[in-house]
């Protein structure tokens, strides 16, 4: 296992060894709250390293798949214990590398521990069904076969949870993995892989290769020995991966963007709705695919809701996520900050009224980081850019409607369909929302962001490839059904 040092250069993990890229090139990751703070450096790898990793994974998977589910689960249980022991260290690294507050980072790392334990238990759960045969002297049943080598491509916004909710099911069902994390959070992901190494996974079963998406992500997508790709990230990249996998007959799973609405009905508990809206929109600096982006409010309570929302937003403390009492950290990178500021300007240009925030924060505490104010627009029409496109930042578009039917229509009038929420005390309105909302995750009297690890997660429309992650639904992607007939 590697030893923690300041400003360390992290290597690739291939066939059980930490190795440098032949490119000799590294990328330095800086703290987005203070760019004087160097978190570490990562390898900018070549296709050669990727090929080595896939070769190792293919060889290792032959023996790994032959272990019992219980034996594979033992490795995941051990990895969970190691990650739990390193929780504070890894959470602090996450905060320094991508900016979310330390309490959020600790919560995410604890979730990673729970994910490992959940899927460790999958090793002793049912993997098939007995099916009656028309032949009375025959036995017919199904079992699950692993895909083989799985490519895992993950984003920077959840650098512990997303890699683990992809790798853990892939591993327990008998696959070997090659993970390519987003460059912006690759140090944190390397620390997760260190935990898997310490747990004693056989050489080649888990491999890490860092670098650019155009090189490593593309090579994973195109590699003939990679049987499936599981991806979370942007729509543009995801669709390219899907097309590449389809062309060579590989399986693919894409989780992409969201433009998630919260509907506030006139009978809603407004205090609860405001609290959940702020949490869903501004925690993690709005950098969640399930973050609240549009808030659609019935006219009867619009002004009262807006007043409460503005009051609570003004109380938020912005700063370095490692500092005590800070509620919201910086954008994860300079590029992300520029994207958010671009959309804020777009909102102004198209005639939306800026009623809170909208500026890059400046001053001694903020000048070395990528901080932006929590931002709220009103007088937003449903066809405006800020009401249609994913911003991935702390920006709310307030939209006023006359009736619940109008609210659901506006909520559905985007290309995405990931998550959605409603606040109401009317049972009929709850049921109408659940039935009519075009989203893979619908929540009642709760924020749009967040999903429990034991429940299926995925989107509709342009938010996903229509597969589901997490829970036992993960089995559908990481395995194939094999029907067995015994005479």
C-alpha positions in Angstrom: 0.0 0.0 0.0 1.2 3.5 -0.7 2.2 5.9 2.1 0.5 9.3 2.5 2.9 12.2 1.9 2.3 15.9 1.2 2.0 16.8 -2.5 2.3 13.2 -3.4 2.2 11.9 -7.0 -0.3 9.1 -7.4 0.4 6.3 -9.7 -1.8 3.9 -11.8 -2.8 0.6 -10.2 -2.3 -2.2 -12.7 -2.2 -5.9 -12.0 -1.7 -5.3 -8.3 1.2 -2.8 -8.7 1.4 1.0 -8.5 3.1 2.1 -11.7 3.9 5.4 -13.4 2.8 6.2 -17.0 5.3 5.9 -19.7 4.2 9.3 -20.8 6.1 10.9 -17.9 3.4 13.5 -17.7 1.4 14.3 -14.6 -1.4 16.7 -13.7 -1.4 18.6 -10.5 -4.8 18.8 -8.6 -5.3 22.0 -6.6 -7.8 22.8 -3.8 -10.7 24.8 -5.5 -11.1 26.7 -2.2 -7.4 27.7 -2.1 -5.4 27.1 -5.2 -2.1 27.5 -3.2 -2.9 24.1 -1.7 -1.6 21.2 -3.8 -3.7 18.1 -3.2 -1.5 15.8 -5.3 -0.6 14.8 -8.8 -2.0 12.1 -11.1 -0.7 10.3 -14.1 -1.7 11.4 -17.6 -1.6 7.9 -19.0 -1.4 6.6 -22.5 -3.3 3.9 -24.3 -0.5 1.5 -23.5 -1.3 1.6 -19.7 -5.0 1.1 -20.5 -4.2 -1.9 -22.6 -2.0 -3.3 -19.8 -4.8 -2.9 -17.3 -7.4 -4.6 -19.5 -5.1 -7.5 -20.2 -4.5 -7.9 -16.4 -8.2 -7.7 -15.7 -9.1 -10.2 -18.4 -6.6 -12.7 -17.0 -7.6 -12.2 -13.4 -11.3 -12.5 -14.0 -11.0 -16.1 -15.0 -10.2 -17.1 -11.4 -12.2 -14.4 -9.7 -15.4 -15.5 -11.3 -14.9 -19.1 -10.0 -14.9 -18.0 -6.4 -18.2 -18.3 -4.5 -20.2 -15.2 -4.0 -19.5 -15.6 -0.3 -15.7 -15.6 -0.9 -15.9 -12.5 -3.1 -18.1 -10.8 -0.5 -15.4 -11.3 2.1 -13.0 -9.1 0.2 -15.7 -6.4 0.0 -16.4 -6.6 3.8 -12.7 -6.2 4.5 -12.5 -3.2 2.1 -15.4 -1.6 3.9 -13.6 -1.9 7.3 -10.5 -0.4 5.8 -12.4 2.5 4.2 -14.2 3.1 7.5 -10.9 3.3 9.4 -9.6 5.8 6.8 -12.9 7.8 6.6 -11.6 11.1 8.1 -8.5 11.1 5.9 -10.3 10.3 2.7 -13.1 12.8 3.4 -10.6 15.5 4.1 -8.9 14.7 0.8 -12.3 14.9 -1.0 -13.0 18.3 0.4 -9.6 19.6 -0.6 -9.8 18.1 -4.0 -13.3 19.0 -5.2 -14.6 21.4 -2.6 -17.7 20.0 -0.9 -17.9 20.6 2.8 -16.2 18.2 5.2 -19.5 17.0 6.8 -20.8 16.2 3.2 -17.5 14.5 2.4 -17.7 12.4 5.6 -21.3 11.4 4.8 -20.3 10.4 1.3 -17.4 8.3 2.5 -19.7 6.6 5.1 -22.1 5.9 2.3 -19.2 4.2 0.4 -18.7 1.9 3.4 -22.3 1.0 3.4 -22.3 0.3 -0.3 -19.4 -2.1 0.1 -21.2 -3.9 2.9 -24.5 -4.1 1.0 -22.9 -5.7 -2.1 -20.8 -8.0 0.1 -24.1 -9.4 1.3 -25.2 -9.9 -2.3 -22.8 -12.9 -2.5 -25.2 -14.9 -0.4 -28.4 -13.7 -2.1 -30.4 -15.5 -4.8 -29.0 -15.4 -8.3 -31.7 -17.1 -10.3 -35.1 -18.9 -10.4 -36.4 -22.4 -10.9 -38.8 -22.3 -13.9 -41.4 -25.1 -14.6 -40.5 -27.1 -17.7 -43.1 -28.7 -20.0 -41.0 -31.8 -19.6 -41.9 -33.4 -16.3 -38.6 -35.2 -16.1 -36.5 -32.1 -16.6 -35.2 -29.3 -14.3 -35.0 -25.8 -15.7 -33.5 -22.8 -13.9 -31.6 -19.6 -14.4 -28.3 -18.4 -13.1 -26.2 -15.3 -13.6 -23.0 -15.0 -15.6 -20.6 -12.1 -15.2 -19.8 -9.9 -18.2 -16.0 -10.2 -17.9 -14.0 -7.0 -17.8 -16.0 -3.9 -17.0 -14.8 -0.3 -17.7 -15.9 2.2 -15.0 -15.8 5.9 -15.9 -16.8 8.2 -13.1 -17.3 12.0 -12.5 -15.7 14.3 -10.0 -18.7 15.3 -7.9 -19.0 12.0 -5.9 -15.4 10.6 -6.0 -16.1 7.9 -3.4 -19.7 7.0 -3.7 -20.1 6.7 -7.5 -16.9 4.6 -8.1 -18.0 2.2 -5.3 -21.6 1.9 -6.4 -20.3 0.8 -9.8 -17.2 -1.2 -8.7 -18.8 -3.1 -5.8 -21.6 -4.7 -7.8 -19.3 -5.4 -10.7 -16.9 -7.2 -8.4 -19.4 -9.2 -6.3 -21.0 -10.6 -9.5 -17.7 -11.9 -10.7 -16.3 -9.2 -13.0 -12.9 -7.6 -13.0 -12.8 -3.8 -13.3 -10.7 -1.0 -14.9 -11.7 2.4 -13.5 -10.9 5.7 -15.1 -12.0 8.5 -12.7 -12.4 12.2 -13.6 -9.1 13.9 -13.4 -10.4 16.6 -11.0 -11.0 14.0 -8.3 -8.6 11.2 -9.2 -6.5 11.5 -6.0 -9.6 10.7 -3.9 -10.4 7.8 -6.1 -6.8 6.5 -5.8 -7.3 6.4 -2.1 -10.4 4.3 -2.5 -8.4 1.9 -4.7 -5.7 1.8 -1.9 -8.4 0.4 0.4 -9.3 -2.3 -2.1 -5.6 -3.2 -2.5 -5.2 -3.4 1.3 -8.2 -5.7 1.4 -6.2 -8.2 -0.6 -8.1 -8.4 -3.9 -6.2 -10.7 -6.3 -3.9 -9.0 -8.7 -5.6 -7.6 -11.8 -9.2 -7.8 -10.4 -9.2 -4.0 -9.7 -7.2 -1.6 -11.9 -7.0 2.2 -11.9 -5.8 4.2 -14.9 -5.9 8.0 -14.7 -5.8 10.5 -17.6 -7.9 12.3 -20.1 -11.2 11.1 -21.3 -10.2 11.6 -24.9 -7.4 9.0 -24.4 -8.2 6.6 -21.6 -12.0 6.9 -21.7 -12.0 6.5 -25.5 -9.6 3.5 -25.3 -11.8 1.8 -22.7 -14.9 2.3 -24.9 -13.1 0.9 -28.0 -11.3 -2.0 -26.4 -12.5 -5.4 -27.7 -11.9 -7.1 -24.4 -14.0 -4.7 -22.3 -17.4 -6.3 -22.2 -19.3 -3.4 -20.7 -18.9 0.3 -19.8 -20.7 1.9 -16.8 -20.5 5.7 -17.1 -21.7 8.8 -15.1 -21.1 12.2 -16.6 -22.2 14.6 -19.3 -24.7 13.9 -22.0 -22.3 14.6 -24.8 -19.6 12.2 -23.5 -22.2 9.6 -22.5 -23.8 9.5 -26.0 -20.4 9.1 -27.6 -19.6 6.2 -25.3 -23.0 4.6 -26.0 -22.4 4.9 -29.8 -18.9 3.4 -29.4 -20.1 0.4 -27.4 -23.0 -0.2 -29.7 -20.8 -0.3 -32.7 -18.8 -3.2 -31.3 -21.6 -4.9 -29.4 -20.6 -4.1 -25.9 -23.0 -3.5 -23.1 -23.3 0.1 -21.8 -24.9 1.9 -18.9 -25.1 5.7 -19.0 -26.2 8.1 -16.2 -26.2 11.7 -17.4 -27.8 15.0 -16.8 -30.8 16.4 -15.0 -32.9 19.5 -14.8 -34.7 18.6 -11.7 -37.9 20.4 -10.6 -39.5 20.9 -7.2 -43.2 21.7 -7.3 -44.6 23.7 -4.4 -48.4 23.3 -4.2 -50.6 25.9 -2.5 -51.3 23.5 0.4 -47.6 22.7 1.0 -45.7 23.1 4.3 -43.7 26.1 3.1 -41.0 25.9 5.8 -40.3 22.3 4.8 -40.4 23.2 1.1 -37.9 26.0 1.6 -35.5 24.0 3.6 -35.6 21.1 1.1 -35.2 23.5 -1.8 -32.1 25.1 -0.4 -30.6 21.8 0.5 -31.3 20.3 -2.9 -30.2 23.3 -4.9 -27.1 24.6 -2.9 -25.5 21.7 -1.1 -22.4 20.5 -2.9 -22.6 23.9 -4.6 -25.4 22.5 -6.8 -23.0 20.0 -8.4 -25.2 17.0 -8.3 -27.1 15.4 -11.1 -30.1 15.3 -8.9 -29.8 18.9 -7.6 -32.9 21.1 -7.6 -32.7 23.5 -10.6 -36.2 24.7 -11.2 -38.8 25.5 -8.4 -42.3 25.6 -9.7 -44.7 27.4 -7.3 -48.5 27.8 -7.3 -49.4 31.5 -7.5 -51.4 31.5 -4.2 -48.2 30.9 -2.2 -45.6 32.2 -4.5 -44.7 35.5 -2.7 -44.7 33.9 0.7 -42.5 31.0 -0.5 -40.1 33.5 -2.2 -39.8 35.6 0.9 -38.9 32.6 3.0 -36.5 31.3 0.4 -34.6 34.6 0.1 -34.4 34.9 3.8 -32.9 31.5 4.4 -30.6 31.8 1.4 -29.1 35.0 2.9 -28.1 33.1 6.0 -25.9 30.5 4.2 -22.2 30.7 5.0 -19.9 30.2 2.0 -16.2 29.3 2.3 -13.6 26.6 2.5 -15.3 23.3 3.1 -12.7 22.4 5.8 -13.7 25.4 7.9 -16.2 25.0 10.7 -19.7 26.3 10.1 -19.2 26.7 6.3 -22.4 25.5 4.6 -21.4 25.7 0.9 -18.0 25.4 -0.7 -16.6 26.5 -4.0 -17.2 25.3 -7.5 -15.0 22.3 -8.2 -12.8 23.9 -10.8 -12.2 27.2 -12.7 -14.0 25.7 -15.7 -17.1 24.9 -13.6 -17.1 28.4 -12.1 -17.0 29.9 -15.6 -19.9 27.7 -16.7 -22.0 28.8 -13.8 -21.2 32.5 -14.4 -22.0 32.0 -18.1 -25.5 30.7 -17.3 -26.1 33.5 -14.8 -25.3 36.0 -17.5 -27.6 34.1 -19.9 -30.4 34.4 -17.5 -30.0 38.1 -17.3 -29.8 38.5 -21.1 -33.0 36.5 -21.6 -35.0 38.7 -19.2 -35.1 36.7 -16.0 -35.0 38.8 -12.8 -31.9 38.2 -10.6 -33.2 38.5 -7.0 -30.3 36.9 -5.1 -26.6 36.3 -5.7 -25.3 36.1 -9.2 -21.7 37.1 -8.5 -18.3 35.5 -8.0 -17.3 36.1 -4.4 -14.2 38.2 -3.9 -12.1 39.3 -0.9 -9.3 37.9 1.1 -11.1 34.6 1.9 -12.3 34.0 -1.6 -9.7 35.3 -4.0 -7.7 32.1 -4.2 -10.8 29.9 -4.8 -13.7 29.4 -7.2 -16.6 30.8 -5.1 -19.9 31.9 -6.4 -23.0 33.2 -4.5 -26.1 31.1 -4.2 -28.2 32.5 -7.0 -32.0 32.9 -7.5 -33.9 34.1 -10.6 -37.6 34.9 -10.9 -39.8 35.8 -13.8 -38.4 32.8 -15.5 -40.3 31.4 -18.5 -40.1 27.6 -19.1 -38.4 28.1 -22.4 -35.4 30.1 -21.1 -32.0 28.6 -21.2 -31.7 28.6 -17.4 -34.9 26.6 -17.3 -33.9 24.1 -19.9 -30.2 23.4 -19.7 -28.2 21.7 -16.8 -26.1 24.3 -15.0 -24.5 22.1 -12.4 -24.1 25.0 -10.0 -26.0 26.8 -7.2 -28.7 28.5 -9.4 -32.4 28.3 -8.9 -35.0 29.3 -11.5 -38.4 30.3 -9.9 -41.4 29.7 -12.1 -44.9 30.7 -11.1 -47.9 28.7 -12.2 -51.7 28.8 -11.6 -52.5 25.2 -11.0 -50.9 21.8 -10.3 -51.7 20.6 -13.8 -49.6 23.5 -15.2 -46.8 22.7 -12.7 -46.5 19.1 -13.9 -46.6 20.2 -17.5 -43.8 22.7 -17.0 -41.8 20.2 -14.9 -42.0 17.6 -17.8 -41.2 20.2 -20.5 -37.4 19.5 -20.6 -35.3 16.9 -22.3 -34.2 15.4 -18.9 -36.0 13.1 -16.5 -33.8 12.2 -13.6 -35.4 13.3 -10.4 -38.4 15.4 -9.3 -40.1 16.4 -6.1 -43.4 17.8 -4.9 -44.5 19.5 -1.7 -48.2 19.0 -0.9 -50.4 17.6 1.8 -53.1 16.5 -0.7 -53.0 12.7 -1.4 -54.7 13.0 -4.8 -52.1 15.5 -5.9 -49.3 13.2 -4.6 -50.7 10.3 -6.7 -51.1 12.5 -9.8 -47.5 13.7 -9.5 -46.2 10.2 -9.0 -48.1 8.9 -12.1 -47.5 11.8 -14.5 -44.0 12.9 -13.7 -41.5 11.8 -16.3 -38.6 11.1 -14.0 -36.8 8.0 -12.8 -36.8 9.2 -9.2 -39.9 11.0 -7.7 -40.0 12.2 -4.1 -42.9 13.6 -2.1 -42.2 16.2 0.6 -38.5 15.7 0.3 -35.7 17.3 -1.7 -35.0 16.2 -5.3 -31.4 15.3 -4.5 -30.3 12.0 -3.0 -31.1 8.3 -3.4 -30.8 5.4 -1.0 -28.1 2.8 -2.0 -30.5 -0.1 -1.8 -33.0 1.4 -4.3 -32.7 1.5 -8.1 -31.4 4.8 -9.5 -31.6 6.1 -13.0 -33.4 8.5 -15.3 -35.8 8.7 -18.1 -35.6 10.6 -21.4 -32.1 12.1 -22.0 -30.9 11.5 -18.4 -29.8 7.9 -18.9 -29.6 4.8 -21.2 -32.7 3.6 -19.3 -30.8 1.1 -17.2 -30.7 1.3 -13.4 -27.9 1.4 -10.9 -27.7 0.5 -7.2 -29.7 -2.0 -5.2 -30.4 -5.3 -6.7 -31.2 -3.6 -10.0 -27.4 -3.4 -10.5 -27.4 -7.1 -11.2 -29.2 -6.5 -14.5 -26.3 -4.6 -15.9 -23.3 -6.5 -14.5 -24.5 -10.0 -15.3 -26.3 -11.9 -18.1 -29.0 -14.4 -17.5 -28.1 -18.0 -18.4 -31.0 -20.4 -18.7 -30.1 -24.0 -17.8 -32.1 -27.1 -18.9 -31.2 -30.4 -17.2 -32.8 -33.6 -18.5 
